[in-house]
Amino acid sequence: MAETLEKLHVEGTKYHKDYLKELAKEIKENGKWYALEKLDHTRLTRQDVKAGYIEGILISWGGGAYRWIWSTDENGLIKDIQAQYQDWFMPFVNVATTKTDQRLMIGFLNSCFLDDQSKLI
């Protein structure tokens, strides 16, 4: 199982990096992008909620589901954001997300999705 999760982490990290590049291009060309659905804390794992994550967005589904989840500070501003990846019948796993990735992700959310930085429009 550990080997499978490691493989999923590697595959998810590649997917994440490729997605951020495509997303930047999409926003530059069209000025917007879309997620499949907003996720509240009831759609996150207990472990994620325990770690302080309260909501997120599902970006893709199926064999290769991809989402972003985040926590907010006392003012409702995003303080931490994490990309996660999942394959069929496997749990979501965190993918390697750098500080630069996090800044990009929050910037994308603020420019296209969020009102007051934590409310999905």
N, C-alpha and C positions, 0 to 999 in steps of 0.2 A: 504494500500500500504506500509506503514512504517513497519508493521509487516512482510510483505512478503520480503521486502528488508533486514530486520534484519535476517530473516531465511536464506536468500541467503548469507549474510555475514558470518554467522556461518558455513553453509555448505561449502562455498568457503574457509574459513580459514582451515577447516579440510582437504579439498582437497589439499590445498597448502602445509600443513605440510606433508601429506602423499606423495605428489609428490616430495618434496625435498629429503625425505628419499630414495625413489625409484631412483631418479636421481643420488644421490651419489653412490648407488649400481651399477647402469648402467655404470656410468663413470669408476668406479673402475674395473668392469669386462670387459668392451669393449673399454674404452678410449674415447668414443664419445657419442653424443646424437643428436637428431634432433628435430627441431620445424617444424610446418606445413608451416608457411610463415612469412616473415618479414613484419612489418607494418610501414609505414611512417606516418607523421603527418596527412595526409588526411584520414587515417583509425582510428584515435583517435577521441574522443568526443571533442567538443569545450571547455568543462570544463577542460579536461586533457591538451589540448594544452595551454589554458590560464594559467594553473598551471606550465607550462614549459616543459611538457613531449613532446618529439619530435619523438620518434620512439619506436618500440617494436617488440615482436615476439608473434605469436599465437601458443600456445603449444597444445591445444586440442579444439575441436569444438563440437557442438551439445548440447544436454541437459547436461550442465556442460562444457561450454567453459571456457578456462583458458588462460591467457596471462600475459606477463610481459611488462611493459612500462617503459621508462627511460628518464631522462633529462641529458644533458651533460654540462660541464663547457666550458670556452672559449678555452680550448685546445682540446676539443672533447672527454674528458674522462667522463665516467659515474659518475655523482655526486649524483643522486637519482634514485632508482628503486622501482617499486611498482608492486605487483601481483594483478591481478583482476580476478573476476569470474563472469559468466553470465549463466542464465538459459533461456529457450525458452521464447521469447517475453518480456524479462526483460533487463534493462540496465546492463552494466558491473558495478560491485561494487568493491571497494578496499577491500582486505582482510587483516587481521592482519599480518603485515610483520615486524618482529623484525630487529634490526641492524645486528644480527647474520645471519638471513635469507638473508638480503640484501648483506652482504659480500659473502655468499655462492652463491647467484644468480649472482653477478658480477664476481666472480671467475669462475663459470661454463661458463658464456658467454665469458670471456677472454680466457679460456683454449680450448674451443670448437668452438666458433662461430665468435669471433671478431678479426679483424685485426686492429691494432692501437686502440684497446679498444672500438671503437664505430662503426666500419664498419662490417657488417655481411658478413662472408665469404661465 
